[in-house]
Amino acid sequence: MRRFSSAVATEAGPPEFPGDLAIVQPLPGIGDMIWHLPHIAALAARTSGRVTLVAKASSRADRLLAGQSAIGEVLWLDRLPPGRAPAALRLAGVLRSRRFAAAVLLHHSRGLAFSLLAAGIPRRYGYGFTWQRALLNRPPFLPHSMLHQPRYDQATAWLTACGIPLADPEPRIAVPEQARAAACARVGHARFPAVALGLGSSEPFRRWSNAAFAEVASALLVAGWRSVLLLGGPGEASVIDDLLAQLGPHAARAIPVIGWPIDELAALLAASALHLGNDSGFLNLAAAVGTRAYGLFGATPPLHHSRQIVPIQPPDRRPDLSGMQRITPDAVLGVIAADRGTLGPLPHAAEA
């Protein structure tokens, strides 16, 4: 993990949060929430009261945090009570009614910082970029140079400046053994050992081509894997149908997994031997449950928050709009084989 420089100003020692604490993490993606799991846990451990997470429903925070008893409630930013007042004031009203003693904003949003001020929360912490700092009243604040750094790095830098240690800086999600067994039974125990292919992405330019996925999937099946699991959201159903058509005779050993609840998907990924996919929530979820995750980073910089993520980049290592096209199936298969020592299942691979 990286080391971070001190923030602009600090209190005497790590902050304690007396009373109830609100942690605001407004980024919408599942991966965004997974990145912040270690920071949320570290903050929750420093309060004597109840902890409420304020997030967006698309992050699936309630299911991702289901096993963390430290979080008492999740409030959805995008499900505020209706009214004529602007969203910032409606959020302030919801927060005011809960009488939080402190709030931590893990984002650069000035509008959310204003909501914390308007809610009358006495101790308001956050990154303090630009004039957001005028709406917050507790240091430390991050230097402006960090404004465009990865979100994981920002959160880690702020906690480091606070003197709050991360018990484990790597995001982890525990999956009970019975949940893994249930996920395997739903797919079919005879389909394991299996590999998971994450086909979805929030933006089209982050997606590898179906032709490339089909070539890799065929090679993995020939190498001895019993099946490939084709992961996607409801919007990727047509993408998966097209990939099945391209797999030809191998299609019978490919299983579509479309729109599963996030906790069931986590269990399936935990039971998979490895994951290969685009830079997406599937990739982050696989790494968080402890599955080796090979990530295709042609359009975005590689993620570095998890030791389970193995980045695969174009030969020039330059992410851009055409970067995914420069990643070849042969290069992907080479990375997997080199990392594992084999392209197929290891001799001791257990069946589900």
C-alpha positions in Angstrom: 0.0 0.0 0.0 1.1 3.6 -0.5 2.3 6.0 2.1 0.5 9.4 2.3 1.7 12.8 3.4 0.2 14.6 6.3 -2.9 16.7 5.8 -3.0 20.4 6.2 -4.0 20.5 9.8 -4.5 18.0 12.6 -6.0 17.7 16.0 -4.1 16.6 19.0 -4.3 12.8 18.6 -6.8 10.7 16.6 -10.4 12.0 16.8 -13.0 10.3 19.0 -16.6 10.5 18.0 -18.8 10.9 21.1 -22.4 10.1 20.5 -24.0 9.0 17.3 -21.9 9.2 14.1 -23.0 9.7 10.4 -20.6 8.4 7.8 -21.4 9.8 4.3 -20.0 7.9 1.3 -22.1 9.1 -1.7 -20.3 7.4 -4.7 -22.9 5.2 -6.5 -21.0 2.0 -7.5 -20.7 -1.3 -5.7 -16.9 -1.1 -6.2 -16.9 2.4 -4.7 -18.5 1.1 -1.5 -16.2 -1.9 -1.4 -13.2 0.4 -1.6 -14.4 2.2 1.5 -15.2 -0.8 3.7 -11.9 -0.6 5.7 -12.3 3.1 6.3 -16.0 2.8 7.4 -15.0 0.0 9.8 -12.1 2.1 11.2 -14.4 5.1 11.8 -17.2 3.0 13.3 -14.7 1.6 15.8 -14.0 5.0 17.2 -17.5 6.1 18.3 -19.4 5.4 21.5 -22.8 5.7 19.9 -24.7 4.4 16.9 -23.3 4.5 13.4 -25.3 5.4 10.4 -24.0 5.1 6.8 -25.4 7.6 4.3 -25.1 6.2 0.8 -26.8 5.7 -2.6 -29.0 2.7 -3.1 -27.1 1.6 -6.2 -24.0 0.9 -4.0 -25.9 -2.0 -2.3 -24.4 -0.8 0.9 -27.0 -2.5 3.1 -26.1 -6.0 1.7 -22.4 -5.4 1.6 -22.4 -4.3 5.2 -24.9 -6.9 6.4 -22.2 -8.8 8.3 -20.9 -5.6 10.1 -22.8 -5.1 13.3 -21.1 -1.7 13.8 -23.4 -0.1 11.2 -26.8 0.3 12.7 -28.7 1.9 9.8 -28.2 2.8 6.2 -29.8 6.0 4.9 -30.3 6.4 1.1 -29.3 9.7 -0.4 -31.5 9.1 -3.4 -34.6 8.1 -1.4 -35.2 11.3 0.6 -38.7 12.3 1.6 -40.5 14.2 -1.2 -40.9 18.0 -1.0 -40.4 21.3 -2.7 -37.2 22.1 -0.8 -33.8 21.3 -2.6 -32.4 17.9 -1.9 -29.6 19.4 0.2 -32.1 20.9 2.7 -34.3 17.7 2.7 -31.2 15.7 3.6 -30.4 18.2 6.3 -33.8 17.7 7.8 -33.4 13.9 7.9 -30.0 14.2 9.5 -31.2 16.9 12.0 -34.0 14.6 13.2 -31.4 12.0 14.2 -29.3 14.4 16.3 -25.9 13.2 15.2 -23.0 14.3 17.4 -20.5 14.0 14.5 -20.3 13.3 10.8 -17.5 12.3 8.4 -17.9 13.1 4.7 -15.8 10.7 2.6 -16.1 12.9 -0.5 -15.3 16.3 -2.0 -19.0 17.4 -2.3 -19.7 20.9 -1.2 -23.4 20.3 -1.3 -23.2 17.4 1.1 -20.9 19.4 3.4 -23.6 22.1 3.4 -26.2 19.6 4.4 -24.1 18.6 7.4 -23.9 22.3 8.4 -27.6 22.9 7.9 -28.4 19.8 9.9 -26.6 21.4 12.9 -24.2 18.6 13.4 -21.6 19.9 15.9 -18.5 18.1 14.7 -18.1 17.9 10.9 -15.1 16.2 9.4 -14.1 15.7 5.8 -11.5 16.1 3.1 -11.9 19.9 3.0 -11.1 20.4 -0.7 -11.6 24.0 -2.0 -14.3 25.9 -0.1 -15.8 22.7 1.2 -13.4 23.5 4.1 -15.5 26.5 5.2 -18.5 24.2 5.8 -16.5 21.7 7.9 -15.2 22.6 11.3 -12.8 19.8 12.4 -9.3 19.1 10.9 -7.5 17.4 9.4 -8.0 18.6 5.8 -6.3 17.0 2.7 -4.1 19.1 0.4 -5.6 20.2 -2.9 -3.0 18.0 -4.7 -5.1 14.9 -3.7 -8.3 16.1 -5.2 -7.9 13.9 -8.3 -6.3 10.9 -6.6 -8.2 7.6 -6.5 -11.0 7.5 -4.0 -9.4 4.7 -2.0 -6.2 6.8 -1.7 -8.1 9.9 -0.5 -9.9 8.0 2.2 -6.7 6.3 3.3 -4.8 9.6 3.3 -7.4 11.3 5.5 -7.5 8.5 8.1 -3.7 8.4 8.1 -3.7 12.2 8.8 -6.2 11.7 11.6 -4.0 9.0 13.1 -6.7 6.4 12.7 -5.2 3.0 11.9 -6.7 0.7 9.4 -6.9 -2.7 11.1 -6.8 -4.3 7.6 -6.4 -1.9 4.7 -7.7 -4.5 2.2 -11.5 -4.6 1.7 -12.8 -8.0 2.8 -16.3 -9.5 2.8 -16.9 -12.6 4.8 -19.0 -15.3 3.1 -20.5 -18.0 5.3 -19.8 -21.5 4.1 -23.5 -22.3 3.9 -23.9 -19.3 1.5 -21.2 -20.7 -0.8 -22.9 -24.1 -0.7 -26.3 -22.6 -1.6 -24.8 -20.6 -4.5 -23.1 -23.7 -5.8 -26.3 -25.7 -5.5 -28.2 -23.1 -7.4 -25.7 -23.3 -10.3 -25.2 -27.1 -10.0 -22.4 -28.8 -8.0 -21.3 -30.7 -11.1 -20.3 -27.3 -12.7 -17.4 -26.8 -10.3 -14.5 -26.1 -10.3 -15.5 -23.1 -12.3 -14.2 -19.7 -13.4 -16.2 -16.5 -13.4 -16.2 -14.0 -16.2 -17.4 -10.5 -15.3 -18.9 -9.1 -18.5 -20.6 -6.0 -17.1 -19.3 -2.4 -16.8 -20.8 0.9 -16.0 -19.4 2.4 -19.2 -19.2 0.8 -22.7 -15.6 1.8 -23.3 -14.5 -0.3 -20.2 -15.8 -3.5 -21.8 -13.7 -6.1 -23.5 -15.2 -7.5 -26.7 -17.4 -10.6 -26.7 -15.1 -12.1 -29.3 -12.1 -11.8 -27.0 -14.1 -13.2 -24.0 -15.3 -16.1 -26.1 -11.8 -16.9 -27.2 -10.5 -16.9 -23.6 -13.6 -18.8 -22.3 -13.0 -21.5 -24.9 -9.4 -21.8 -24.0 -10.2 -22.2 -20.3 -12.8 -24.9 -21.0 -10.3 -26.8 -23.2 -7.7 -26.5 -20.3 -10.0 -28.5 -18.0 -12.4 -26.1 -16.2 -15.8 -27.6 -15.9 -17.7 -24.4 -16.6 -17.5 -20.7 -17.0 -19.9 -18.4 -15.2 -21.1 -15.4 -17.3 -21.8 -12.6 -14.8 -23.9 -9.6 -15.7 -26.6 -7.3 -14.6 -30.1 -7.3 -16.2 -28.8 -4.8 -18.8 -26.2 -7.3 -20.0 -28.6 -10.1 -20.9 -28.2 -9.4 -24.6 -24.4 -9.3 -24.2 -24.5 -12.7 -22.6 -26.7 -14.1 -25.3 -24.3 -12.9 -27.9 -21.3 -14.4 -26.1 -23.1 -17.8 -25.8 -23.7 -17.7 -29.6 -20.0 -17.1 -30.1 -19.0 -20.0 -27.9 -20.5 -22.5 -30.3 -19.9 -26.0 -29.0 -18.6 -24.8 -25.7 -21.9 -22.9 -24.9 -23.3 -25.9 -23.0 -20.6 -25.4 -20.4 -21.3 -21.7 -19.9 -23.8 -20.6 -17.3 -25.5 -17.2 -17.4 -25.6 -15.5 -14.0 -27.8 -12.4 -14.5 -29.1 -10.0 -11.9 -28.3 -12.1 -8.8 -28.6 -10.3 -5.4 -25.3 -9.0 -4.3 -24.9 -11.3 -1.3 -25.7 -14.4 -3.4 -23.3 -13.2 -6.1 -20.6 -12.7 -3.5 -21.1 -16.3 -2.4 -20.9 -17.6 -6.0 -17.6 -15.6 -6.5 -16.2 -17.0 -3.3 -16.9 -20.5 -4.6 -15.2 -19.7 -8.0 -11.6 -20.6 -8.5 -10.8 -17.3 -10.3 -12.5 -14.2 -11.9 -11.6 -12.5 -15.1 -13.4 -9.3 -16.0 -13.7 -5.6 -16.8 -13.0 -2.9 -14.3 -16.3 -3.2 -12.5 -18.1 -4.0 -9.3 -17.8 -7.8 -10.1 -14.0 -7.4 -10.1 -14.0 -5.6 -6.7 -16.5 -8.1 -5.2 -14.4 -11.1 -6.3 -11.3 -9.7 -4.7 -13.1 -8.7 -1.5 -14.3 -12.3 -1.0 -10.8 -13.6 -1.5 -11.0 -14.9 -5.1 -8.1 -14.2 -7.4 -9.4 -11.4 -9.7 -7.8 -10.7 -13.1 -8.8 -7.2 -14.1 -8.8 -5.8 -17.7 -7.5 -2.3 -17.4 -7.4 -0.9 -20.9 -9.5 2.2 -20.3 -8.8 3.0 -16.7 -5.7 2.9 -14.4 -5.2 -0.3 -12.5 -6.6 -0.7 -9.0 -4.1 -1.3 -6.3 -6.2 -1.6 -3.1 -6.3 -5.4 -3.1 -3.6 -8.0 -3.3 -6.1 -10.3 -5.0 -6.4 -8.1 -8.1 -4.0 -8.9 -10.9 -4.1 -6.0 -13.5 -3.9 -6.9 -17.2 -3.0 -3.9 -19.3 -2.3 -3.1 -23.0 1.3 -3.5 -24.0 1.9 0.3 -23.8 0.2 0.4 -20.3 -1.7 3.5 -21.4 -5.3 3.6 -20.5 -7.5 5.3 -23.1 -10.8 4.9 -25.0 -9.2 2.3 -27.3 -7.2 0.5 -24.6 -9.4 -2.5 -24.2 -9.0 -3.3 -27.9 -5.2 -3.5 -27.4 -5.5 -6.3 -24.8 -5.3 -9.6 -26.7 -6.7 -13.0 -25.5 -3.3 -14.5 -25.8 -1.9 -11.9 -23.4 -4.7 -12.5 -20.9 -4.2 -16.3 -21.0 -0.5 -15.7 -20.6 -1.0 -13.6 -17.4 -3.4 -16.2 -15.9 -1.1 -19.1 -16.7 2.0 -17.3 -15.3 0.3 -16.2 -12.1 -1.2 -19.6 -11.3 1.4 -21.8 -12.8 -1.2 -23.4 -15.1 -4.1 -22.4 -17.2 -6.3 -25.2 -16.0 -7.5 -26.3 -12.5 -4.7 -27.1 -10.1 -4.5 -30.8 -9.1 -5.9 -30.1 -5.7 -8.8 -28.0 -6.9 -11.8 -28.9 -4.7 -15.2 -29.4 -6.1 -18.0 -27.3 -4.6 
